[in-house]
């Protein structure tokens, strides 16, 4: 007698699939974060200022105010697998343009390259990968899976700050060599995406869903009307919290050196500290969340921690007797803790808010809204720190603190709404049996 095959989604192979997702996230983030970790080197190479560095992040995010939304619909229409490989090609072409721009010393090519990388990266990392991870982990360890995925995304920044700076020094202060390394990494990432789609195709074949990925249920713009207030509150807290954290990190290396007078090695360590903390705590906490639920409460706690962190940076003080060193250590530690508990909670909320056949659209809408903040905030911050003085960085932190206050208010509203509407986001994940 034939026994029914156990789905790969319920076996240890799902962890192999998740491992490849994490490799994909690391590579994408390492390459797209090069303006953060090589800001000083780029200033020398192109004779630019920190405000110009922030423009690259705007070019990365601006197309994604709209593009991920339509990308989400495309994913729902043509399937996750086809979309993942297709949009990953944008990463390859974008990184190639950045490399070419570094060769001919034309900063405009870097802007165009970052825009193409943003179009591909956001669709691949935030929409396609989130949708496919949901598919492989639905009903089991989903918060843990999302937490690991997002942790490795930011660990790409840690790897980048070490690998790219090491490359810069080893190749006689060559920015071009750093861009070449990024090109090689992004090609590896593209190759990983092909392996993922083959695994997913075989998995669906074994499950008797051969055409499921290619023939999704019809999705239209009218589906947005079915999204409830909790979905939009999740979207809003996502844009406010992520924007505050990421824009702070994008400018933190320069802030540590100029405002807090830290040496390059210390600044690099403090830049990496939130990601180290997240790497340790997030996997543990993700599994914990799957068991207890209570996502709106955890989101609220995370927002309060981020508010405390940004408020510490608003304190004006003289850097004597390691005062600035200690304050930076405390603020970055709290920021890391905030990110560590926020990451494995926020994205799994999305599948809980929407229908299964519209998940690509849902992730696309959230990513679009998130990129509104990631497009506007770098421009605003760039104008604030135009002269790159200690006082300008104080003003930058006051602005970022205001964003975190708005985020905290949004988190409170989300908590109250979920509490009064069936506590849909607070449910526990029921773990399925695995072999």
C-alpha positions in Angstrom: 0.0 0.0 0.0 1.2 3.5 -0.9 1.6 5.8 2.0 0.9 9.5 1.5 4.1 11.4 1.1 4.9 13.9 3.9 5.2 17.4 2.5 8.7 18.9 2.5 7.2 21.8 4.3 6.8 19.5 7.3 10.3 18.0 7.2 13.8 19.3 8.1 14.2 20.4 4.4 12.3 23.5 5.2 15.3 24.6 7.3 17.6 24.1 4.3 15.3 26.2 2.3 15.3 28.9 5.0 19.2 28.7 5.1 19.3 29.6 1.4 16.8 32.4 2.1 19.2 33.7 4.7 22.2 33.5 2.3 20.1 35.5 -0.2 19.3 38.1 2.4 22.9 38.5 3.5 24.2 39.0 0.0 21.5 41.5 -1.0 22.0 43.6 2.1 25.8 43.5 2.0 25.7 44.9 -1.5 22.9 47.5 -1.1 24.5 48.8 2.2 27.8 49.7 0.7 27.1 53.5 0.9 26.8 53.2 4.7 30.0 51.3 5.3 32.1 53.0 2.6 30.8 56.6 3.1 34.2 58.0 4.1 35.9 56.3 1.2 33.3 57.5 -1.3 33.6 61.1 -0.1 37.3 60.9 -1.0 36.7 59.1 -4.3 33.9 61.3 -5.7 34.4 64.6 -3.6 30.9 64.4 -2.2 29.2 65.0 1.2 27.1 62.9 3.6 24.0 64.4 2.1 25.0 62.9 -1.3 25.5 59.5 0.4 21.9 59.8 1.7 20.7 60.5 -1.8 21.8 56.9 -2.8 19.4 55.5 -0.2 16.6 57.7 -1.6 17.3 56.4 -5.1 17.3 52.8 -3.7 13.9 53.3 -2.0 12.0 55.9 -4.1 10.9 53.5 -7.0 9.7 51.1 -4.3 7.0 53.5 -3.1 4.9 52.1 -6.0 6.9 49.2 -7.6 6.6 46.6 -4.8 2.9 47.0 -4.8 2.7 46.1 -8.5 5.4 43.6 -8.0 3.2 41.9 -5.3 0.4 41.7 -7.8 2.8 40.3 -10.4 3.9 37.6 -7.9 0.3 36.7 -7.2 -0.3 36.5 -11.0 2.7 34.7 -12.4 3.9 33.0 -9.3 6.6 33.4 -6.6 9.2 31.3 -8.4 9.2 33.2 -11.7 9.1 36.5 -10.0 12.0 35.7 -7.6 14.5 34.9 -10.4 13.3 37.7 -12.7 13.5 40.5 -10.1 16.9 39.2 -8.9 18.2 40.1 -12.3 17.7 43.8 -11.4 20.2 43.3 -8.6 22.8 42.0 -11.0 22.4 44.8 -13.5 22.2 47.4 -10.8 25.4 46.2 -9.1 27.1 46.1 -12.5 26.2 49.7 -13.1 27.6 50.7 -9.7 30.9 48.9 -10.6 31.0 50.7 -13.9 30.4 54.0 -12.2 33.3 53.4 -9.9 35.6 52.7 -12.8 34.8 55.9 -14.7 34.3 58.0 -11.5 30.7 58.9 -12.4 28.5 59.2 -9.4 25.3 59.3 -11.5 25.8 55.6 -12.5 25.9 54.7 -8.8 22.5 56.4 -8.4 21.0 54.5 -11.3 22.6 51.3 -10.1 21.1 51.8 -6.6 17.7 52.5 -8.1 17.8 49.2 -10.1 19.1 47.3 -7.0 16.3 48.8 -5.0 13.7 47.6 -7.5 15.0 44.1 -7.5 16.1 43.9 -3.9 12.9 45.1 -2.3 10.8 42.8 -4.4 13.1 39.8 -3.8 13.8 40.3 -0.1 10.6 41.8 1.2 7.9 40.5 -1.1 8.9 37.3 -2.9 11.1 35.9 -0.1 8.5 36.8 2.5 5.7 35.2 0.4 7.7 32.0 -0.2 8.8 31.7 3.5 5.2 32.0 4.5 4.4 29.2 2.2 7.0 26.9 3.7 6.4 27.8 7.3 2.7 28.5 7.5 1.3 27.2 10.8 4.7 26.3 12.2 7.6 28.4 13.5 6.7 31.3 11.2 7.9 34.0 13.6 11.2 32.2 14.0 11.6 31.8 10.3 10.9 35.5 9.6 13.1 36.5 12.5 16.0 34.6 11.1 15.4 35.9 7.6 15.4 39.5 8.8 18.3 39.0 11.2 20.5 37.7 8.4 19.4 40.6 6.3 21.0 43.0 8.8 24.0 40.7 9.4 24.7 41.5 5.7 25.5 45.0 7.0 27.9 43.6 9.6 29.7 41.4 7.0 29.8 44.4 4.6 31.4 46.8 7.1 34.2 44.2 7.6 34.6 42.6 4.2 34.3 45.8 2.1 36.6 47.8 4.3 39.1 45.0 4.4 39.0 44.8 0.6 39.4 48.6 0.4 42.6 48.4 2.4 44.0 45.2 0.9 43.6 46.5 -2.7 45.5 49.8 -2.0 42.4 51.8 -1.1 40.5 50.8 -4.2 36.8 51.5 -4.2 36.5 49.8 -7.5 37.7 46.5 -5.9 34.9 46.8 -3.4 32.3 47.1 -6.2 33.8 44.1 -7.9 33.4 42.0 -4.7 29.8 43.1 -4.6 29.3 42.0 -8.2 30.6 38.5 -7.4 28.4 38.3 -4.3 25.3 39.3 -6.1 25.9 36.7 -8.8 26.1 34.1 -6.1 22.8 35.4 -4.7 21.2 35.0 -8.1 22.4 31.4 -8.3 20.9 30.7 -4.9 17.5 31.9 -6.1 17.6 29.3 -8.9 18.2 26.6 -6.4 15.3 27.8 -4.3 12.8 27.8 -7.1 13.8 24.2 -8.1 13.2 23.1 -4.5 9.9 24.8 -4.4 8.9 23.3 -7.7 9.8 19.8 -6.6 8.0 20.3 -3.3 4.8 21.4 -5.1 5.0 18.4 -7.5 5.3 16.0 -4.5 2.3 17.7 -2.9 0.2 17.4 -6.0 0.2 21.2 -6.6 2.1 21.2 -9.9 0.3 24.3 -11.3 -0.4 26.1 -8.0 2.4 28.5 -8.3 1.7 29.3 -11.9 -2.0 29.7 -11.6 -2.8 31.8 -8.6 -6.3 33.0 -7.8 -7.3 36.2 -9.5 -6.0 39.3 -7.7 -6.9 42.8 -8.5 -6.6 46.3 -7.1 -10.0 45.9 -5.5 -8.5 43.3 -3.1 -7.0 46.3 -1.2 -10.6 47.3 -0.1 -10.8 44.0 1.8 -7.7 44.8 3.9 -8.8 45.8 7.5 -7.5 48.6 9.7 -5.1 46.2 11.5 -3.2 45.6 8.2 -2.7 49.4 7.7 -1.7 49.8 11.3 0.9 47.1 10.8 2.1 48.9 7.6 2.3 52.2 9.4 4.3 50.9 12.4 6.5 49.1 9.9 7.4 52.2 8.1 7.9 54.4 11.2 10.0 51.8 13.2 12.1 50.6 10.3 12.7 54.1 8.9 13.9 55.4 12.3 16.2 52.4 12.9 17.6 52.1 9.4 18.2 55.8 8.7 19.9 56.1 12.1 22.1 53.1 11.2 22.8 54.6 7.7 24.3 57.7 9.3 25.6 56.3 12.6 29.2 55.7 11.5 29.7 59.3 10.6 27.8 60.5 13.7 29.9 58.4 16.0 33.1 59.9 14.6 31.9 63.5 14.3 29.6 64.0 17.3 31.0 61.5 19.7 34.6 61.6 18.6 35.0 57.9 18.4 37.9 56.2 16.5 37.1 54.2 13.4 37.4 50.8 15.1 35.0 51.9 17.9 32.5 53.4 15.5 32.5 50.2 13.4 31.8 48.1 16.5 29.0 50.3 17.7 27.5 50.3 14.2 27.5 46.5 14.2 26.3 46.0 17.8 22.5 46.1 17.1 23.0 43.4 14.5 25.1 41.2 16.8 22.4 41.5 19.5 19.7 40.7 17.0 21.6 37.6 15.7 21.7 36.2 19.2 18.2 37.1 20.5 16.0 36.9 17.4 16.1 33.2 16.7 15.4 32.4 20.4 12.7 35.1 20.6 11.1 34.1 17.3 10.5 30.6 18.6 9.1 32.1 21.8 6.7 34.3 20.0 5.4 31.3 18.0 4.4 29.7 21.4 2.9 32.8 23.2 1.6 35.0 20.4 1.0 38.5 21.8 2.5 40.2 18.8 0.8 43.6 19.2 2.1 43.8 22.8 5.7 42.9 21.7 5.5 45.5 18.9 4.6 48.1 21.5 7.4 47.1 23.8 9.9 47.3 20.9 8.7 50.8 20.0 9.2 52.0 23.5 12.7 50.6 23.6 13.5 52.4 20.3 12.2 55.6 21.7 14.4 55.3 24.7 17.4 54.6 22.4 16.8 57.7 20.2 16.1 59.8 23.3 19.6 58.9 24.7 21.1 60.2 21.5 19.4 63.5 22.0 21.2 64.1 25.3 23.8 66.8 24.8 27.1 66.1 26.7 30.8 66.6 26.6 32.9 63.6 25.6 35.1 63.2 28.6 36.0 60.2 30.7 34.4 57.8 28.2 31.0 59.5 28.6 30.2 59.3 24.9 31.6 55.8 24.7 29.3 54.6 27.5 26.2 56.4 26.2 26.7 55.0 22.7 27.1 51.5 24.1 23.9 51.8 26.0 21.9 53.4 23.2 23.0 50.9 20.6 22.4 48.0 22.9 18.8 49.1 23.5 18.4 49.8 19.8 19.6 46.2 19.1 17.2 44.7 21.6 14.3 46.7 20.1 15.2 45.4 16.6 15.7 41.9 17.8 12.1 41.6 19.2 10.5 43.6 16.4 11.9 41.7 13.4 10.4 38.3 14.1 7.0 39.8 15.0 6.0 42.4 12.4 6.2 40.5 9.2 4.3 37.4 10.3 1.4 39.7 11.2 0.8 40.3 7.5 -0.4 36.8 6.6 -2.7 37.0 9.7 -4.4 40.1 8.3 -5.1 39.1 4.7 -6.3 36.3 2.5 -3.9 33.6 1.4 -4.2 34.4 -2.3 -3.4 38.0 -1.8 -0.2 37.6 0.3 2.1 38.8 -2.5 -0.1 42.0 -2.8 -0.1 42.4 1.0 3.6 42.2 1.3 3.9 44.5 -1.7 1.7 47.1 -0.1 3.6 47.0 3.2 6.9 47.3 1.3 5.6 50.2 -0.7 4.5 52.1 2.4 7.8 51.3 4.1 9.7 52.8 1.2 7.9 56.1 1.5 9.7 56.5 4.8 13.0 55.2 3.5 12.8 57.6 0.5 11.8 60.7 2.4 13.8 60.3 5.6 17.3 60.1 4.0 16.6 63.4 2.1 15.3 65.1 5.3 18.3 63.8 7.3 20.7 64.7 4.5 19.5 68.3 4.6 19.7 68.4 8.4 23.3 67.2 8.5 24.4 69.2 5.4 27.4 70.8 7.3 28.2 67.7 9.3 28.7 69.4 12.6 28.1 68.0 16.1 25.0 70.2 16.4 23.6 69.0 13.1 23.7 65.4 14.3 21.9 66.4 17.5 19.2 67.9 15.3 19.1 64.7 13.2 18.5 62.6 16.3 15.7 65.0 17.5 14.0 64.4 14.2 14.4 60.6 14.4 13.1 60.7 17.9 10.0 62.4 16.7 9.5 59.6 14.2 9.8 57.0 17.0 7.2 58.9 19.0 4.7 58.7 16.1 5.6 55.0 15.8 4.9 54.4 19.5 1.4 56.1 19.2 0.7 53.8 16.2 1.8 50.8 18.2 -0.6 51.7 21.0 -3.5 52.0 18.5 -2.6 48.6 17.0 -2.6 47.0 20.4 -6.0 48.5 21.3 -7.5 47.6 18.0 -6.4 44.0 18.1 -7.6 43.7 21.7 -11.1 44.8 20.7 -11.3 42.8 17.4 -10.8 39.2 18.4 -7.1 39.3 19.1 -6.3 38.0 15.7 -2.7 39.0 15.8 -2.2 37.6 19.3 -2.9 34.0 18.4 -0.2 31.3 19.0 1.2 29.3 16.1 0.1 25.7 16.1 3.2 23.6 15.4 2.7 20.9 12.9 4.3 17.5 13.2 7.6 17.2 11.4 9.7 14.3 10.3 
